[in-house]
Amino acid sequence: MRRPLILSAALTVASLSTGLAACGSSASQRITAVSATSRARWKPAVRIRRVLDLSEPRGDGAIVVAADKRLELVSPSGSVQRLGQERAGT
């Protein structure tokens, strides 16, 4: 009974992957994006070393950041607060 479920899940993942891969392609292979007058540039709001992952904004607007083997909380004002005192992996 478990084998049909695994096969069904594998087929679903394969079909979704194929569909997503085809989303950006076209028959003519022409790029149809509108040209920008200037390039977009990232401007750092806060300096945090070795960022690995970010959460979506919480209810208060703060973002949890996984960086340098610890969690940090970045408030909407830009202040950074370390979450927890123990280091991950120790």
C-alpha positions in Angstrom: 0.0 0.0 0.0 2.9 2.4 0.7 4.5 1.9 -2.7 1.6 3.5 -4.7 1.8 6.5 -2.4 5.5 7.0 -3.0 5.0 6.5 -6.7 2.1 9.0 -6.7 4.2 11.6 -4.8 7.2 11.1 -7.1 5.0 11.6 -10.2 3.4 14.7 -8.6 6.8 16.2 -7.8 8.1 15.4 -11.3 5.1 17.0 -13.1 5.3 20.1 -10.9 9.0 20.5 -11.5 8.5 20.2 -15.3 5.7 22.7 -15.2 7.7 25.2 -13.2 10.7 24.8 -15.5 8.5 25.6 -18.5 7.0 28.7 -17.0 9.8 31.0 -18.1 10.4 29.6 -21.5 8.7 30.6 -24.8 8.7 29.2 -28.3 10.6 32.2 -29.8 13.2 32.3 -27.0 13.1 36.1 -27.0 13.4 38.0 -23.9 10.3 40.2 -23.5 11.2 42.1 -20.3 10.9 45.8 -20.3 14.3 47.6 -20.3 15.1 49.6 -17.1 16.6 53.1 -17.3 19.0 52.2 -14.5 20.1 49.1 -12.7 18.7 48.2 -9.4 21.2 48.1 -6.6 21.0 46.6 -3.1 21.8 48.9 -0.3 22.5 47.2 3.1 20.2 48.3 5.8 22.0 46.4 8.6 25.4 44.8 8.7 25.2 41.2 9.8 28.0 38.6 9.2 27.5 35.3 7.5 23.7 35.4 6.9 22.2 32.0 6.2 18.5 32.5 6.2 15.8 35.1 6.9 12.2 34.7 8.2 9.2 36.5 6.9 8.4 39.6 9.0 6.7 38.8 12.3 3.5 40.6 13.5 5.7 43.4 15.0 7.6 43.8 11.7 10.8 42.2 13.1 12.7 39.6 11.0 14.5 36.6 12.5 18.0 36.1 10.9 20.1 32.9 11.1 23.6 34.2 10.9 27.0 33.1 12.1 25.7 30.0 14.0 23.1 32.0 16.0 19.7 33.7 15.7 19.3 37.4 15.7 16.2 39.6 15.7 16.2 42.7 13.4 13.6 45.2 14.3 12.0 47.5 11.8 14.1 50.4 13.1 17.3 48.4 12.2 18.4 47.4 15.7 19.9 43.9 16.0 19.3 41.8 19.1 20.8 38.3 19.7 18.3 35.6 20.5 19.4 33.0 23.1 22.8 32.8 24.7 23.7 29.2 23.6 25.5 28.7 20.3 24.0 26.2 17.8 25.9 23.0 17.4 27.5 23.0 20.8 
